[in-house]
Amino acid sequence: MAKSESSKQWLRRHLTDRHVQETRAQGYRSRAAAKLIEIDAKDRLLRPGARVVDLGAAPGGWSQVAAKKVGARGRVVAVDLLACAPIAGVTILQGDFRDPEIRDATRAALGAPADLVLCDLSPNLSGIASADQARAAALVKIAVAFAVQVLRADGACLCKLFQGEAFSGLLETLKRAFTSVQVRKPAASRSESRETYVLARGPRGH
């Protein structure tokens, strides 16, 4: 009964959430779109003609934002294990980005080095905090290595991280891989949520 009441409270809050209402009104598939819109307004990550990779794309809210911003001259490649309904201006690849074939397909779909890699990945959650954090951290590390490979010398990577035991280690991983690393907590991210976004620019090694 307690769980049912908690679910009802969450649903009521979700339906009355300003960001949920705004993103729905604009035709976006997820509330997460508001977070990327807010970060982009501050950091100007998306521009006409840019090439973007969206890792962990489903249901497609971030890809929708990216496609609208980069326009017809740009290119957006969305990758996810889950199926994602078609999005105008977006190439969707269903598969595990840890698979070399999927990474090769992503590079081929981009056609040139990327300007931006978006990483909103989340593992299948077990409910065991330490195990879930370890899985999430492992995904981010692989995504960062992939981003360094596909980005232009002045490219950027925006990753979702979760506050916890692995957070400081992941920040160090990003600092070793990029010349500039900044933490972002958009207002659209609920205050009680452990999620944090990290913006890394200038992949090292170019």
Protein Blocks (a to p, Z undefined) as FASTA:
>chain_A
ZZmmmmmmmmmmmmmpmklmmmmmnopabfklmmmmmmmmmnomacghiacddehkbgol
mmmmmmmmnommlccddddfbdcdddehiacdeddfklmklmmmmmmmnopacfbdcdfb
dcddehiaklmmmmmmmmmmmmmmmmmmmpcfkbccdddddedjklmmmmmmmmmmpmbd
cddddfklcfklcbdcdddehiehZZ
